[in-house]
Amino acid sequence: MSEATRMRIVPAGNNATVRVLMSHEMESGQRKDSAGKVIPAWHIQDVTVLLNGKSVMTAEWGTAVSKNPFWQFTLKGTKAGDKVAIQWKDSRGESRSDEATVGSI
């Protein structure tokens, strides 16, 4: 299992800026190892953002996303104490879910 997803949530009125750093190797399937064999593709495919348990955003990623992807977005209609969760699943079937709480201004 990969390292925890790091999240920072900065509230601003009824919105919150969410910054996410996901720990993942994100192999494209196009590189070769030192023996000349192709390194198999291994990347995050599906990402879901939940606000208080309700899905508010989904994304489908492919091989073009960099190693340890950084992602930033704004959530509208948030307040202090709301729970923001990031869930992802990769091409090997591994998955991870991490959660953070919106702080007060």
C-alpha positions, 0 to 999 in steps of 0.5 A: 500500500502506498503512503498516505495522501497528503491534503491541505484544506484552506477555507475561504468563506463558503469555499475551500481550496483543497491541495492534494499530494498523492504518493504513486509511482505512475509508470506509463508502460513506455519505459524500459528497465536496465535489461531492456524489458518494458516496465508494465504500466501502473497508474491511478485510473479513477479518483473520487472526491467526497464531501461529507460522504457525498461524491462531488467530483470524479476523474479518470486518469491515464498514463500521462499523469506524473509520478506523485501527482499534485492536484488543487481544486476549489470546493464550494459550499463548505464549512468548518468541520466538513469532511473531505475524502480522496479515494483512488484506484490504480491499474493493479486494482490497489486503492486508497482512501484518505480524509481531512477536515475543513478547518475554521478560517 
